[in-house]
Amino acid sequence: MKIAVIGGGVVGLSTAVALLRQGIDVQCYEAGEPMGERSAGDTRIFRLAHAFPDMVELAARSRTLFAEWSELAGTPLVEDVGTVVSGAHAAEWATAMATAGAAHEVVEAGSPLLRLPARDFSGPALIDPAGGVIRVDRIRTFLVGAIGTRLRPAHVDAVEETPSGVRVTAGPDASTFDAAVICAGEGTSALIDIPSALEHHLRVSYPIRPGAPEPFQCWITKPADGELGTYQHLAAPGTWAVGGDVDSSLVSWAGGREAAEQASLELLTAYVSEHLPFVEPRPIARVHCTHNPDLEDGLHFVRRGRVLATYGENLMKFAPLLGATLAQAAADGSTPANAGPPRHEATA
Ligand SMILES: Cc1cc2nc3c(=O)[nH]c(=O)nc-3n(C[C@H](O)[C@H](O)[C@H](O)COP(=O)(O)OP(=O)(O)OC[C@H]3O[C@@H](n4cnc5c(N)ncnc54)[C@H](O)[C@@H]3O)c2cc1C
C-alpha cells in the first residue's frame, strides 16, 4: 500500500512512523517545520485525569505506548512527576478515574503529597500519579529521526478521491495514493469538513526563584469563582510554564494574534504575581498556538471514502496511541470511534 499523511505535527509524524513500521510506503507532507505549529515548544502535560472514563482508559493506553517509545528513543519521553487537578472539576474527574480503574488520590490543599508552587487554592486536589511532563523536544528528535526521508516538505492544496485512488495535490505536483490521513491541525478544515472555529492561545514561561524546591508536579487549576483557570508545569530547567483559560473575547480570531498575546501575557503575569511566590513574574519565553473553542478534551475521527482525518484538543498526550490507531485504520479502511464528550459524536 501507498499512503499519504498530510501534516508533520506530532500526530502526523506518529501516524507516518507507525505506517512505516507496518512496512507501508508512506509520504508525510509538511508545509513548514516538523512539529513547528501546535506541536511547537519543549514540554506539555501528560495526564490520565479526564472528565470521561473512556478518555482515562485511552490515556492509560497512550502512557504504555509512550513507555515503548521511550525504550526505542533511549530516553524518557514523559517525566514521572505526577499531575494534580485542583478546584471545581477535581471530584468529577476523580469519579471518571475511579470508573476507569486508574490509580488516583483526592487530598485537600496543604497535603504533604502536593509539591506545587502555591498552596492557597480552592477545593480538593486530585492527584494523578501516572501524569507528568511530556518532553516534546525529545519526541521531535525521535520522530523526525524515525521518519527520515519520508518527510516531504510541501503544502498540500487538495486531497481528492478519484477512481484510481486518492490524489494529493501540492503546488504543481500531484501524486496518487491508496489512502490518505489528514492530520494538518489548523490546516485540516481546508482539506476536509470538520469544525473550523479558531482562537489564539498563549503559554508563558517564568523563572523559578533560586532555592525553590524541584521537581514540581504538573498542575491544572479549575476554580469555580470566575478566577483564571490555568495549567502549569516545569518546562526548561528552572522555568515554570503557565497557560490559562483566557476569556474568549480577549483571544478571538477576529481580534488578531498580537492583541490576544498581549492580553494573555498580562493576565498570566498578574496571576503569577499574585499566586506563585516561587516564580518571578518576569516572562522569559512563550508558545503561541491556535485551538478550537468549541471542542473540549476529546478525540474525533472523520472518514470520507479512502480519506481519514482526525482533530481535537490536547492531542500531544495521545500521540503514540493516535499514530497507531490512525495507521491501522488507514490500512484497513475502518473509522476509529470518537471518544470524550458525547455531543461531539461523529457526524460522518
Ligand atoms: C501552549 C500549548 C499547550 C498545550 N498543552 C497541552 C498539554 O498539556 N497536553 C497535551 O496533550 N496537549 C497540549 N497541547 C496541544 C497539543 O500540543 C496539540 O494538540 C498537538 O500538538 C497537535 O498536534 P497536531 O499534529 O494535530 O497539529 P500540528 O502540530 O499543528 O501539526 C499539523 C501540521 O500540519 C501542517 N500543515 C497544515 N496544513 C498543511 C497543508 N495543507 N499541507 C501540508 N502541511 C500542512 C502544519 O504545518 C503543522 O506542522 C498544547 C498546545 C499548546 C500550543
The ligand as a Tripos MOL2 file, in Angstrom:
@<TRIPOS>MOLECULE
LIG
   53    58     1     0     0
SMALL
NO_CHARGES

@<TRIPOS>ATOM
      1 C1          0.7740   26.1230   24.5560 C.3       1 LIG1
      2 C2          0.1920   24.7700   24.3340 C.ar      1 LIG1
      3 C3         -0.0770   23.9490   25.4110 C.ar      1 LIG1
      4 C4         -0.6070   22.6830   25.2200 C.ar      1 LIG1
      5 N1         -0.7560   21.8530   26.2860 N.ar      1 LIG1
      6 C5         -1.0120   20.5470   26.0740 C.ar      1 LIG1
      7 C6         -0.9050   19.6220   27.1300 C.ar      1 LIG1
      8 O1         -0.5990   19.9940   28.2470 O.2       1 LIG1
      9 N2         -1.1310   18.3070   26.8760 N.ar      1 LIG1
     10 C7         -1.4490   17.8670   25.6230 C.ar      1 LIG1
     11 O2         -1.6070   16.6480   25.4480 O.2       1 LIG1
     12 N3         -1.5530   18.7290   24.5910 N.ar      1 LIG1
     13 C8         -1.3400   20.0540   24.7930 C.ar      1 LIG1
     14 N4         -1.3870   20.9460   23.7760 N.ar      1 LIG1
     15 C9         -1.9630   20.5300   22.4960 C.3       1 LIG1
     16 C10        -1.0280   19.7220   21.6360 C.3       1 LIG1
     17 O3          0.2580   20.3110   21.6210 O.3       1 LIG1
     18 C11        -1.6490   19.6780   20.2490 C.3       1 LIG1
     19 O4         -2.9830   19.1620   20.3110 O.3       1 LIG1
     20 C12        -0.8480   18.8050   19.3160 C.3       1 LIG1
     21 O5          0.4960   19.2020   19.2810 O.3       1 LIG1
     22 C13        -1.4670   18.8880   17.9350 C.3       1 LIG1
     23 O6         -0.6730   18.1630   17.0400 O.3       1 LIG1
     24 P1         -1.1350   18.0350   15.5410 P.3       1 LIG1
     25 O7         -0.1410   17.1730   14.8720 O.co2     1 LIG1
     26 O8         -2.5770   17.6520   15.4820 O.co2     1 LIG1
     27 O9         -1.1240   19.5290   14.9750 O.3       1 LIG1
     28 P2          0.1430   20.4510   14.4930 P.3       1 LIG1
     29 O10         1.3030   20.2790   15.3970 O.co2     1 LIG1
     30 O11        -0.4020   21.7920   14.2860 O.co2     1 LIG1
     31 O12         0.5120   19.7450   13.1180 O.3       1 LIG1
     32 C14        -0.1600   19.9990   11.9280 C.3       1 LIG1
     33 C15         0.9100   20.1960   10.8650 C.3       1 LIG1
     34 O13         0.2640   20.2230    9.6070 O.3       1 LIG1
     35 C16         0.9540   21.1350    8.8060 C.3       1 LIG1
     36 N5          0.0110   21.5410    7.7530 N.ar      1 LIG1
     37 C17        -1.1470   22.2150    7.9090 C.ar      1 LIG1
     38 N6         -1.7640   22.3550    6.7170 N.ar      1 LIG1
     39 C18        -0.9790   21.7270    5.8190 C.ar      1 LIG1
     40 C19        -1.0840   21.5150    4.4100 C.ar      1 LIG1
     41 N7         -2.1330   21.9600    3.7260 N.pl3     1 LIG1
     42 N8         -0.0720   20.8600    3.7810 N.ar      1 LIG1
     43 C20         0.9870   20.3730    4.4740 C.ar      1 LIG1
     44 N9          1.1380   20.5490    5.8090 N.ar      1 LIG1
     45 C21         0.1580   21.2100    6.4650 C.ar      1 LIG1
     46 C22         1.3350   22.2800    9.7420 C.3       1 LIG1
     47 O14         2.4360   22.9900    9.2400 O.3       1 LIG1
     48 C23         1.6260   21.5340   11.0250 C.3       1 LIG1
     49 O15         3.0070   21.2770   11.2090 O.3       1 LIG1
     50 C24        -0.9030   22.2330   23.9180 C.ar      1 LIG1
     51 C25        -0.6510   23.0600   22.8250 C.ar      1 LIG1
     52 C26        -0.0790   24.3060   23.0290 C.ar      1 LIG1
     53 C27         0.3160   25.1210   21.8390 C.3       1 LIG1
@<TRIPOS>BOND
     1     1     2 1
     2     2     3 ar
     3     2    52 ar
     4     3     4 ar
     5     4     5 ar
     6     4    50 ar
     7     5     6 ar
     8     6     7 ar
     9     6    13 1
    10     7     8 2
    11     7     9 ar
    12     9    10 ar
    13    10    11 2
    14    10    12 ar
    15    12    13 ar
    16    13    14 ar
    17    14    15 1
    18    14    50 ar
    19    15    16 1
    20    16    17 1
    21    16    18 1
    22    18    19 1
    23    18    20 1
    24    20    21 1
    25    20    22 1
    26    22    23 1
    27    23    24 1
    28    24    25 2
    29    24    26 1
    30    24    27 1
    31    27    28 1
    32    28    29 2
    33    28    30 1
    34    28    31 1
    35    31    32 1
    36    32    33 1
    37    33    34 1
    38    33    48 1
    39    34    35 1
    40    35    36 1
    41    35    46 1
    42    36    37 ar
    43    36    45 ar
    44    37    38 ar
    45    38    39 ar
    46    39    40 ar
    47    39    45 ar
    48    40    41 1
    49    40    42 ar
    50    42    43 ar
    51    43    44 ar
    52    44    45 ar
    53    46    47 1
    54    46    48 1
    55    48    49 1
    56    50    51 ar
    57    51    52 ar
    58    52    53 1
@<TRIPOS>SUBSTRUCTURE
     1 LIG1         1 GROUP 0 **** ****
